[in-house]
Amino acid sequence: MGKVFKQFDFDGDGYLTIAELKRAFRALGLSKRSGGKLVVDEKMFKSFDTNGDGKVSPEEFEANLYPKTRRKIEEKLSSGWKFDHAKWAASMARHQKWDMARVFQQFDADGDSKLSMREFQRAFRALGLEKRSGKKMDVDVAMFNSFDTNGDGFIDVFEFERNLFPKTRKKIEEKLDGGWTFDKAAWDASVARHAQE
């Protein structure tokens, strides 16, 4: 299963995000008992991501793979299923050029797998997103609450993915396409500056 995991870890960072795990199960073509496709949803992803950091390590994958699912994967492999690098790369490009879970993780300064209002505000400021009017897009309480659907005062990666409007996602992707990259040194300096306030 370690080899299977590595094949689907497209960026080679040693973890699978929900987007990668979804595509992995889709590529394997696993079926439910009913005959329908086995799709990775938020609940299933969380059953793998037992430490709640928004990504699945090889150890979590191995430990939390149900025996029935493991058997289905093994049946696919023994019946001749092979990992197709070209198809996988095309699927990655087709489904989502930018993995928003990874964008989210860059702004999670303290590594607790959730963004506070201040972190979320700084993230949008760092990206330099604009409204249709051309003004800067500022995160206010209403916008924060539209993401924080469970009302715990934080936004986790699932809330971020689920509540990101297509227009806002497009604006973020346009920034990334335009060459915007996460500047860790500038971000850490911003975090330190705001911590002193």
DRENTORLO-292838 format. One record per residue (C-alpha): residue number from 0; x, y, z; residue in three letters. Coordinates in pm, whole numbers, m for minus. Example, Ala and Ser with C-alpha at 12.3 -4.5 7.8 and 13.67 -1.06 7.14 Angstrom:
<atoms>
{0 {1230 m450 780} "ALA"};
{1 {1367 m106 714} "SER"};
</atoms>
This chain:
<atoms>
{0 {0 0 0} "MET"};
{1 {302 227 51} "GLY"};
{2 {377 204 m323} "LYS"};
{3 {14 271 m411} "VAL"};
{4 {19 577 m183} "PHE"};
{5 {338 715 m344} "LYS"};
{6 {193 686 m693} "GLN"};
{7 {m99 910 m600} "PHE"};
{8 {114 1161 m407} "ASP"};
{9 {144 1374 m721} "PHE"};
{10 {361 1651 m576} "ASP"};
{11 {578 1410 m377} "GLY"};
{12 {535 1589 m43} "ASP"};
{13 {461 1266 144} "GLY"};
{14 {92 1338 203} "TYR"};
{15 {m241 1308 22} "LEU"};
{16 {m487 1598 30} "THR"};
{17 {m859 1535 m9} "ILE"};
{18 {m830 1625 m379} "ALA"};
{19 {m550 1370 m434} "GLU"};
{20 {m730 1098 m237} "LEU"};
{21 {m1053 1159 m432} "LYS"};
{22 {m868 1125 m762} "ARG"};
{23 {m681 817 m638} "ALA"};
{24 {m1002 631 m558} "PHE"};
{25 {m1158 748 m884} "ARG"};
{26 {m854 627 m1082} "ALA"};
{27 {m871 287 m912} "LEU"};
{28 {m1238 264 m1008} "GLY"};
{29 {m1349 118 m675} "LEU"};
{30 {m1717 30 m637} "SER"};
{31 {m1953 25 m340} "LYS"};
{32 {m2146 m289 m254} "ARG"};
{33 {m2443 m132 m437} "SER"};
{34 {m2236 m115 m755} "GLY"};
{35 {m2205 265 m749} "GLY"};
{36 {m1866 436 m753} "LYS"};
{37 {m1683 465 m422} "LEU"};
{38 {m1629 839 m380} "VAL"};
{39 {m1413 999 m112} "VAL"};
{40 {m1626 1251 76} "ASP"};
{41 {m1536 1468 374} "GLU"};
{42 {m1641 1202 625} "LYS"};
{43 {m1432 932 457} "MET"};
{44 {m1132 1165 431} "PHE"};
{45 {m1155 1245 802} "LYS"};
{46 {m1159 871 878} "SER"};
{47 {m810 858 722} "PHE"};
{48 {m691 1196 855} "ASP"};
{49 {m701 1090 1220} "THR"};
{50 {m473 1368 1348} "ASN"};
{51 {m694 1629 1177} "GLY"};
{52 {m415 1816 997} "ASP"};
{53 {m598 1824 664} "GLY"};
{54 {m373 1569 493} "LYS"};
{55 {m320 1193 503} "VAL"};
{56 {23 1051 579} "SER"};
{57 {132 705 459} "PRO"};
{58 {95 581 819} "GLU"};
{59 {m262 714 845} "GLU"};
{60 {m347 562 506} "PHE"};
{61 {m212 222 612} "GLU"};
{62 {m369 228 960} "ALA"};
{63 {m714 347 851} "ASN"};
{64 {m770 153 530} "LEU"};
{65 {m1067 m73 598} "TYR"};
{66 {m997 m442 524} "PRO"};
{67 {m1278 m446 262} "LYS"};
{68 {m1135 m141 84} "THR"};
{69 {m784 m286 102} "ARG"};
{70 {m917 m608 m52} "ARG"};
{71 {m1084 m412 m335} "LYS"};
{72 {m757 m229 m409} "ILE"};
{73 {m562 m558 m402} "GLU"};
{74 {m816 m717 m640} "GLU"};
{75 {m768 m427 m883} "LYS"};
{76 {m390 m464 m868} "LEU"};
{77 {m396 m842 m908} "SER"};
{78 {m633 m815 m1207} "SER"};
{79 {m372 m609 m1391} "GLY"};
{80 {m456 m248 m1298} "TRP"};
{81 {m149 m32 m1353} "LYS"};
{82 {m85 326 m1252} "PHE"};
{83 {m86 542 m1567} "ASP"};
{84 {136 847 m1508} "HIS"};
{85 {19 1028 m1823} "ALA"};
{86 {m351 982 m1743} "LYS"};
{87 {m294 1084 m1381} "TRP"};
{88 {m109 1402 m1483} "ALA"};
{89 {m387 1487 m1732} "ALA"};
{90 {m649 1426 m1463} "SER"};
{91 {m462 1653 m1221} "MET"};
{92 {m449 1931 m1478} "ALA"};
{93 {m811 1882 m1584} "ARG"};
{94 {m976 1863 m1243} "HIS"};
{95 {m795 2138 m1066} "GLN"};
{96 {m482 2320 m1156} "LYS"};
{97 {m446 2455 m806} "TRP"};
{98 {m513 2249 m495} "ASP"};
{99 {m682 2491 m254} "MET"};
{100 {m600 2265 41} "ALA"};
{101 {m231 2336 m21} "ARG"};
{102 {m297 2710 m58} "VAL"};
{103 {m483 2694 276} "PHE"};
{104 {m193 2514 448} "GLN"};
{105 {53 2788 351} "GLN"};
{106 {m147 3042 550} "PHE"};
{107 {m190 2817 854} "ASP"};
{108 {96 2991 1039} "ALA"};
{109 {73 2792 1362} "ASP"};
{110 {10 2457 1190} "GLY"};
{111 {m311 2382 1382} "ASP"};
{112 {m502 2299 1059} "SER"};
{113 {m741 2591 1097} "LYS"};
{114 {m740 2962 1025} "LEU"};
{115 {m846 3221 1278} "SER"};
{116 {m1010 3540 1155} "MET"};
{117 {m676 3723 1171} "ARG"};
{118 {m496 3452 972} "GLU"};
{119 {m778 3450 718} "PHE"};
{120 {m769 3830 684} "GLN"};
{121 {m389 3827 635} "ARG"};
{122 {m419 3545 378} "ALA"};
{123 {m660 3744 161} "PHE"};
{124 {m446 4058 205} "ARG"};
{125 {m130 3867 106} "ALA"};
{126 {m302 3735 m207} "LEU"};
{127 {m404 4091 m297} "GLY"};
{128 {m754 3996 m410} "LEU"};
{129 {m976 4271 m544} "GLU"};
{130 {m1350 4328 m560} "LYS"};
{131 {m1522 4387 m892} "ARG"};
{132 {m1498 4761 m820} "SER"};
{133 {m1118 4736 m809} "GLY"};
{134 {m1098 4793 m432} "LYS"};
{135 {m914 4548 m208} "LYS"};
{136 {m1119 4253 m92} "MET"};
{137 {m1124 4267 287} "ASP"};
{138 {m1243 3982 504} "VAL"};
{139 {m1514 4111 736} "ASP"};
{140 {m1706 3920 1003} "VAL"};
{141 {m1988 3829 762} "ALA"};
{142 {m1742 3685 508} "MET"};
{143 {m1552 3495 778} "PHE"};
{144 {m1879 3351 913} "ASN"};
{145 {m1980 3240 562} "SER"};
{146 {m1675 3010 572} "PHE"};
{147 {m1697 2918 943} "ASP"};
{148 {m2015 2716 900} "THR"};
{149 {m1981 2522 1227} "ASN"};
{150 {m1943 2849 1420} "GLY"};
{151 {m1633 2747 1620} "ASP"};
{152 {m1443 3068 1538} "GLY"};
{153 {m1204 2895 1297} "PHE"};
{154 {m1204 2780 935} "ILE"};
{155 {m1074 2432 867} "ASP"};
{156 {m963 2310 524} "VAL"};
{157 {m1301 2144 457} "PHE"};
{158 {m1495 2463 533} "GLU"};
{159 {m1250 2658 315} "PHE"};
{160 {m1292 2417 19} "GLU"};
{161 {m1669 2386 58} "ARG"};
{162 {m1747 2757 102} "ASN"};
{163 {m1507 2914 m146} "LEU"};
{164 {m1728 3080 m407} "PHE"};
{165 {m1633 2993 m766} "PRO"};
{166 {m1563 3364 m839} "LYS"};
{167 {m1326 3390 m542} "THR"};
{168 {m1158 3060 m633} "ARG"};
{169 {m1110 3195 m986} "LYS"};
{170 {m952 3515 m851} "LYS"};
{171 {m710 3311 m636} "ILE"};
{172 {m624 3087 m932} "GLU"};
{173 {m564 3394 m1152} "GLU"};
{174 {m317 3523 m891} "LYS"};
{175 {m138 3188 m883} "LEU"};
{176 {m139 3167 m1264} "ASP"};
{177 {8 3517 m1272} "GLY"};
{178 {310 3397 m1076} "GLY"};
{179 {208 3480 m719} "TRP"};
{180 {400 3262 m476} "THR"};
{181 {381 3229 m102} "PHE"};
{182 {662 3429 62} "ASP"};
{183 {725 3248 389} "LYS"};
{184 {971 3509 524} "ALA"};
{185 {728 3798 460} "ALA"};
{186 {441 3593 606} "TRP"};
{187 {638 3505 923} "ASP"};
{188 {736 3873 962} "ALA"};
{189 {368 3973 928} "SER"};
{190 {265 3712 1187} "VAL"};
{191 {534 3837 1430} "ALA"};
{192 {435 4201 1372} "ARG"};
{193 {67 4133 1438} "HIS"};
{194 {142 3920 1745} "ALA"};
{195 {300 4226 1910} "GLN"};
{196 {m14 4437 1863} "GLU"};
</atoms>
